[in-house]
Amino acid sequence: MTRASFGFRTLTPAAIAALLLAGHAHQASAQEQVIKIGHSGPLSGPNAFAGKDNENGVRLAVEELNAKKIVVEGKTLKFELVSEDDQCDARTGVSVAQKLVDSGVKFVMGPYCSGVAIPASRVYNDGGAMVSTVGTNPKVTEGGYKNLFRIIASDTQIGSNMAVYAAQVLKVKQVAVIDDRTAFGQGVADQFTKEAKKQGLTVVGQEFTTDKSTDFLSILTSLKAKQPQAIFFGGYAPQAAPMARQMKQLGLTAKLLGGDTLCSPEVGKLGGEAVNDTVFCAQGGTMLDKVANGPAFKAKYKARFKLDADAYAASYYDQVMFMADAMQKANSTQPAKVGAQMLQSSHQGVAGTYAYDDKGNLKQAPITVLTFRNAAPVPLASY
C-alpha cells in the first residue's frame, strides 16, 4: 500500500515522515530550558559607552555558553540576553528592574551606577532575582539581600587605595576633592578623603558639581588659589575629561585622580593630550595584559565587536560564566540554589578570582592604578 489511513484522511509516506520529524522536534525543544540573563545599564546618554561595553561582556559569555550546550537537570540550557537602558537614573532603573522581574528574568547583570543599584536591588530581591553589579558604593551590599553580588572592588577599596597611592607613590602633601553628588561620586570621594587624612595629607578644599556639568572653570579657579598638588574627582568620564582640559587651560598643574570611571578610554577620547600623565585612576581588577587569559579575551572581544574592551567587559563576562558553572554544580537554575553554590565556591575568571563573602563582596579585590599616555589608559601597577 502506498497510503496509510489516518481518520477520514489518507497520508502519504512523506507526510507521515514529516509528522514524525515534527514530533522529534517538539521533544527536542521540550528538553531545552531558556535562561534569560537581564542587563541593566546606561545604553543612552553620556555613559552609554560603559553600558554597551558591559552588555557586550554579557553577550560574549551568552554566545559561548550556548555553543557549549550546557545541560542542567537533563535539559540543555539556552541563554538569552534581555538588555534594558536604565540611563544611570534611579527612577528609570527601578522601572527597568520591575520590567525585568515581570518578564521572568531571574539573573540580572548590572546596574552600572550605584545610584541605580541601591534602590533597584530591593525590586530584584522581592522578585527573587540574582543581581551582579559593579555599583561600588558600600551601601549597595548593605541592604541585607542574599542574592546580590558586587563583582569588582568597592569604593572603600578604590577610594582608599587612590589616597595611599597619592601619598606614597606620587608623594603629594596637599589635595583637593570634587564630587558630582551622585551615590557613586560621593561614596568614592568620601573614602578617598578619609584615607587621605589617615595618610597625613592636607585636604585644602572640597567642591561639588553635578554629573551633567561640563564647565568647571569656577571651582577649578577657586581650588587653584589653594595650591593642591592633586585633585580627586568622584564622578564619571564625561565630566573628568573636560575637567582635565580646563585644568590645563588654567595652568593648574595638579594631578587629577579618580576611581574606576576615570580609567575608561573615553577619558582619553574626550580629553586628548590634556589627560596624559595627569589623570591617575584606580580600577578594580588586575591588568588584563598581565594575566594568563587577558590578551586572548581582549583579542576575542575586538574580533566580535570591532571595539576595544573597556573597564568591565571582562568582569561581566566572568560573572556570567561563574553563574553557569554554579548552575551545573548545583544541578539547578533556581537563583537561590545557584547563589548558594557561588557563595561556597570560587571561579577563576579572566579578570581575577571570584569568591564572595556573606554580604556578596569579593573576598579579595585587586586594584590596578592607571594613567594616560597618548590619550590611552596605561596600567602602572596592581595592588
C-alpha positions as CSV (number, residue, x, y, z in Angstrom):
1,M,0.0,0.0,0.0
2,T,1.2,3.5,-0.8
3,R,-1.2,5.3,1.6
4,A,-2.0,5.0,5.3
5,S,-5.4,5.5,6.8
6,F,-5.5,8.4,9.4
7,G,-9.1,9.1,10.5
8,F,-11.0,10.4,7.5
9,R,-7.9,11.3,5.6
10,T,-5.1,9.4,4.0
11,L,-1.5,10.4,4.4
12,T,1.4,9.8,2.0
13,P,4.6,8.3,3.4
14,A,6.3,11.8,3.1
15,A,3.5,13.3,5.2
16,I,4.0,10.6,7.9
17,A,7.7,11.3,7.9
18,A,7.1,15.0,8.3
19,L,4.8,14.3,11.3
20,L,7.4,12.1,12.9
21,L,10.1,14.8,12.4
22,A,7.8,17.4,14.0
23,G,7.3,15.1,16.9
24,H,11.0,14.7,17.4
25,A,11.5,18.5,17.1
26,H,8.8,19.1,19.8
27,Q,10.5,16.5,22.0
28,A,13.9,18.2,21.5
29,S,12.5,21.6,22.3
30,A,10.9,20.2,25.4
31,Q,14.4,19.2,26.5
32,E,15.6,22.8,26.2
33,Q,15.3,25.4,29.0
34,V,15.6,29.1,28.3
35,I,17.6,31.1,30.9
36,K,17.1,34.9,30.5
37,I,20.1,36.9,31.5
38,G,19.0,40.5,32.1
39,H,21.3,43.5,31.7
40,S,20.5,47.0,33.2
41,G,22.9,49.8,32.3
42,P,23.1,53.2,30.6
43,L,22.6,52.4,26.8
44,S,21.9,56.1,26.1
45,G,23.4,59.4,27.4
46,P,27.0,60.2,28.3
47,N,27.7,56.9,30.0
48,A,26.4,54.8,27.1
49,F,29.9,53.7,26.1
50,A,30.1,51.9,29.5
51,G,26.7,50.3,29.4
52,K,27.3,48.9,25.9
53,D,30.7,47.6,26.9
54,N,29.2,45.8,29.9
55,E,26.4,44.5,27.7
56,N,28.9,43.1,25.2
57,G,30.7,41.3,28.0
58,V,27.4,39.5,28.9
59,R,26.7,38.9,25.2
60,L,30.1,37.3,24.6
61,A,29.5,34.9,27.6
62,V,26.0,34.1,26.4
63,E,27.1,33.2,22.9
64,E,29.9,31.0,24.2
65,L,27.7,29.2,26.7
66,N,25.1,28.5,24.0
67,A,27.8,27.0,21.8
68,K,28.8,24.7,24.7
69,K,25.3,23.4,25.2
70,I,25.3,23.1,29.0
71,V,23.0,20.5,30.5
72,V,21.3,21.0,33.9
73,E,18.6,18.8,35.3
74,G,18.6,16.9,32.0
75,K,17.8,19.9,29.9
76,T,20.1,21.9,27.6
77,L,20.2,25.5,28.7
78,K,19.6,28.2,26.1
79,F,20.8,31.6,27.4
80,E,19.1,34.7,26.1
81,L,20.2,38.3,26.8
82,V,17.5,40.8,27.7
83,S,19.0,44.3,27.9
84,E,17.4,47.5,29.2
85,D,18.5,51.1,29.3
86,D,18.4,52.4,32.9
87,Q,20.1,55.7,31.8
88,C,22.0,55.7,35.2
89,D,18.8,57.2,36.6
90,A,17.3,55.8,39.8
91,R,13.7,56.2,38.8
92,T,14.3,54.7,35.4
93,G,16.4,51.9,36.9
94,V,13.6,50.9,39.3
95,S,11.2,50.7,36.4
96,V,13.6,48.6,34.4
97,A,14.0,46.3,37.4
98,Q,10.3,45.8,37.7
99,K,10.0,45.2,33.9
100,L,12.8,42.5,34.0
101,V,11.2,40.8,37.1
102,D,7.8,40.9,35.5
103,S,9.1,39.3,32.3
104,G,10.6,36.3,34.3
105,V,14.2,37.3,34.3
106,K,15.9,35.7,37.3
107,F,19.6,36.6,36.7
108,V,20.5,40.3,36.2
109,M,23.9,41.8,35.3
110,G,24.1,45.4,36.4
111,P,23.2,48.1,37.3
112,Y,26.4,50.1,36.4
113,C,25.6,53.1,38.6
114,S,25.4,52.9,42.4
115,G,22.6,55.4,42.4
116,V,20.5,52.9,40.4
117,A,21.8,49.7,42.1
118,I,20.8,50.8,45.6
119,P,17.0,51.3,45.0
120,A,16.7,48.7,42.2
121,S,18.2,45.9,44.4
122,R,15.0,45.8,46.5
123,V,12.8,45.2,43.5
124,Y,15.1,42.4,42.3
125,N,15.2,40.9,45.7
126,D,11.4,40.9,46.0
127,G,11.2,39.3,42.6
128,G,13.6,36.5,43.5
129,A,16.3,37.6,41.0
130,M,20.0,37.4,41.4
131,V,21.9,40.7,40.9
132,S,25.5,41.1,39.9
133,T,26.5,44.7,39.9
134,V,29.6,47.0,39.5
135,G,27.9,49.6,41.7
136,T,30.8,50.5,44.0
137,N,29.1,52.5,46.8
138,P,29.4,50.5,50.1
139,K,25.6,50.8,50.6
140,V,24.9,48.6,47.6
141,T,25.7,45.4,49.6
142,E,24.4,46.7,52.9
143,G,20.8,46.1,52.2
144,G,20.9,42.5,53.5
145,Y,19.8,41.0,50.2
146,K,21.1,37.4,49.9
147,N,21.5,37.1,46.1
148,L,23.3,40.3,45.4
149,F,27.0,40.2,44.3
150,R,29.4,43.1,43.7
151,I,31.7,41.8,41.0
152,I,34.5,44.4,41.5
153,A,36.2,46.3,44.3
154,S,34.0,48.7,46.4
155,D,34.5,52.5,46.9
156,T,36.1,51.7,50.2
157,Q,38.9,49.8,48.4
158,I,39.1,52.1,45.3
159,G,39.0,55.4,47.1
160,S,41.3,54.5,49.9
161,N,43.8,52.8,47.5
162,M,44.0,56.0,45.5
163,A,44.7,58.0,48.6
164,V,47.6,55.6,49.6
165,Y,48.9,55.9,46.0
166,A,48.8,59.7,46.2
167,A,50.7,59.8,49.5
168,Q,53.2,57.0,49.0
169,V,53.9,56.9,45.2
170,L,53.0,60.4,43.9
171,K,54.4,61.9,47.2
172,V,51.9,64.7,47.3
173,K,51.1,66.6,50.5
174,Q,48.1,68.8,49.6
175,V,45.0,67.5,47.9
176,A,41.6,68.9,46.9
177,V,38.4,66.9,46.4
178,I,35.5,67.4,43.9
179,D,32.4,65.1,43.7
180,D,29.4,65.1,41.5
181,R,26.8,64.4,44.2
182,T,25.9,61.0,42.8
183,A,25.9,58.0,45.1
184,F,29.0,56.8,43.4
185,G,30.8,60.1,43.3
186,Q,30.1,61.0,46.9
187,G,30.9,57.5,48.1
188,V,34.3,57.2,46.4
189,A,35.3,60.8,47.3
190,D,34.4,60.2,51.0
191,Q,36.6,57.1,51.1
192,F,39.5,59.0,49.5
193,T,39.1,61.9,51.9
194,K,39.1,59.6,55.0
195,E,42.2,57.7,53.9
196,A,44.0,60.8,52.7
197,K,43.7,62.3,56.2
198,K,45.0,59.0,57.7
199,Q,47.9,59.2,55.3
200,G,48.8,62.6,56.7
201,L,47.6,64.6,53.6
202,T,46.1,68.0,53.9
203,V,42.7,68.4,52.2
204,V,42.9,72.1,51.2
205,G,39.5,72.3,49.5
206,Q,36.3,70.5,48.7
207,E,34.0,71.4,45.8
208,F,30.8,69.9,44.3
209,T,29.4,69.7,40.8
210,T,26.8,67.5,39.0
211,D,27.0,64.6,36.6
212,K,25.6,66.8,33.9
213,S,28.1,69.6,34.1
214,T,30.9,70.3,31.6
215,D,32.1,73.7,32.8
216,F,34.4,73.6,35.9
217,L,36.3,76.8,35.4
218,S,34.8,78.5,38.5
219,I,35.5,75.7,41.0
220,L,38.9,75.0,39.5
221,T,39.9,78.6,39.7
222,S,38.9,78.6,43.4
223,L,41.0,75.4,44.0
224,K,44.0,76.8,42.1
225,A,44.4,79.5,44.7
226,K,44.7,76.8,47.4
227,Q,47.6,75.1,45.6
228,P,46.7,71.4,45.7
229,Q,49.2,69.0,44.2
230,A,46.4,66.6,43.3
231,I,42.6,66.8,42.9
232,F,40.5,63.8,43.5
233,F,37.3,63.7,41.4
234,G,34.4,61.5,42.4
235,G,32.5,61.3,39.2
236,Y,32.3,59.9,35.7
237,A,34.4,60.0,32.5
238,P,32.2,62.6,30.6
239,Q,33.0,65.2,33.3
240,A,36.6,64.1,34.1
241,A,37.8,64.7,30.5
242,P,36.7,68.4,30.2
243,M,37.9,68.9,33.8
244,A,41.4,67.8,32.8
245,R,41.3,70.1,29.7
246,Q,40.1,73.1,31.9
247,M,42.9,72.4,34.5
248,K,45.4,72.7,31.7
249,Q,43.8,75.9,30.4
250,L,44.1,77.5,33.8
251,G,47.7,76.4,34.3
252,L,46.7,74.2,37.2
253,T,49.5,71.6,37.3
254,A,47.8,69.3,39.9
255,K,47.3,65.6,39.0
256,L,43.6,64.6,38.5
257,L,42.9,61.5,40.5
258,G,39.8,59.3,40.4
259,G,38.1,55.9,40.7
260,D,37.4,53.3,38.1
261,T,35.2,55.5,36.0
262,L,38.2,57.7,35.1
263,C,40.1,54.6,33.8
264,S,37.9,54.4,30.7
265,P,39.4,55.0,27.2
266,E,36.6,57.5,26.9
267,V,38.5,59.9,29.1
268,G,41.3,59.9,26.5
269,K,39.0,60.2,23.6
270,L,37.3,63.3,25.1
271,G,40.3,64.8,26.9
272,G,43.1,64.3,24.4
273,E,46.6,65.3,25.4
274,A,45.3,67.1,28.5
275,V,44.9,63.7,30.3
276,N,48.4,62.4,29.5
277,D,50.4,61.8,32.7
278,T,47.8,64.0,34.5
279,V,44.9,61.6,35.1
280,F,45.6,58.8,37.6
281,C,42.8,56.3,38.4
282,A,42.2,53.1,40.4
283,Q,40.2,50.3,38.8
284,G,39.0,47.1,40.3
285,G,40.7,44.0,38.9
286,T,44.1,43.1,37.6
287,M,45.9,44.3,34.4
288,L,44.4,42.1,31.6
289,D,47.7,42.3,29.7
290,K,49.5,40.7,32.7
291,V,47.1,37.8,33.4
292,A,47.0,34.5,31.7
293,N,43.8,34.8,29.6
294,G,43.7,38.6,29.4
295,P,45.3,39.1,26.0
296,A,43.2,36.3,24.5
297,F,40.0,37.9,25.9
298,K,40.9,41.3,24.5
299,A,41.5,39.8,21.1
300,K,38.3,37.8,21.2
301,Y,36.3,40.9,22.2
302,K,37.8,43.0,19.5
303,A,37.1,40.4,16.8
304,R,33.5,40.1,17.9
305,F,32.6,43.7,18.4
306,K,35.2,45.7,16.4
307,L,35.9,47.7,19.6
308,D,38.5,47.5,22.4
309,A,37.1,46.2,25.7
310,D,36.5,48.9,28.2
311,A,36.7,48.8,32.0
312,Y,34.3,46.0,33.0
313,A,33.5,43.8,30.0
314,A,35.8,41.0,31.4
315,S,34.1,41.2,34.8
316,Y,30.6,40.9,33.3
317,Y,31.8,38.0,31.1
318,D,33.4,36.3,34.1
319,Q,30.4,36.5,36.4
320,V,28.0,35.1,33.7
321,M,30.5,32.2,33.3
322,F,30.6,31.7,37.1
323,M,26.8,31.6,37.3
324,A,26.6,29.0,34.5
325,D,29.3,26.9,36.3
326,A,27.3,27.2,39.6
327,M,24.1,26.0,37.8
328,Q,25.9,22.9,36.6
329,K,27.4,22.2,40.1
330,A,24.1,22.8,41.9
331,N,22.2,21.0,39.1
332,S,19.7,23.8,39.3
333,T,18.7,27.0,37.6
334,Q,16.9,28.4,40.7
335,P,18.6,31.7,41.7
336,A,18.7,30.7,45.4
337,K,20.5,27.4,44.8
338,V,22.8,29.0,42.2
339,G,23.7,31.8,44.6
340,A,24.3,29.4,47.5
341,Q,26.7,27.4,45.3
342,M,28.6,30.6,44.3
343,L,29.0,31.6,48.0
344,Q,30.6,28.3,48.8
345,S,32.9,28.1,45.8
346,S,35.1,30.3,43.6
347,H,35.7,30.9,40.0
348,Q,38.9,31.7,38.1
349,G,37.9,34.3,35.5
350,V,39.7,36.4,33.0
351,A,40.0,39.5,35.3
352,G,40.7,37.6,38.6
353,T,39.4,35.0,41.1
354,Y,35.7,35.4,42.1
355,A,35.0,34.4,45.7
356,Y,32.4,36.2,47.8
357,D,31.7,36.9,51.5
358,D,28.3,36.5,53.0
359,K,27.4,40.1,52.0
360,G,28.2,39.5,48.4
361,N,31.5,41.4,48.3
362,L,34.6,40.0,46.8
363,K,36.9,38.5,49.4
364,Q,40.0,39.7,47.5
365,A,39.5,42.6,45.2
366,P,42.7,43.6,43.4
367,I,43.2,47.2,42.3
368,T,45.1,48.4,39.3
369,V,46.3,52.0,39.1
370,L,46.5,53.5,35.6
371,T,47.5,56.8,33.9
372,F,47.1,58.0,30.3
373,R,49.7,58.2,27.6
374,N,48.9,59.1,24.0
375,A,45.4,59.7,25.3
376,A,45.1,56.0,26.2
377,P,44.9,54.3,29.6
378,V,48.2,52.6,30.6
379,P,48.3,50.3,33.7
380,L,51.1,51.2,36.1
381,A,50.8,48.6,38.9
382,S,48.3,46.2,40.6
383,Y,47.9,46.0,44.3
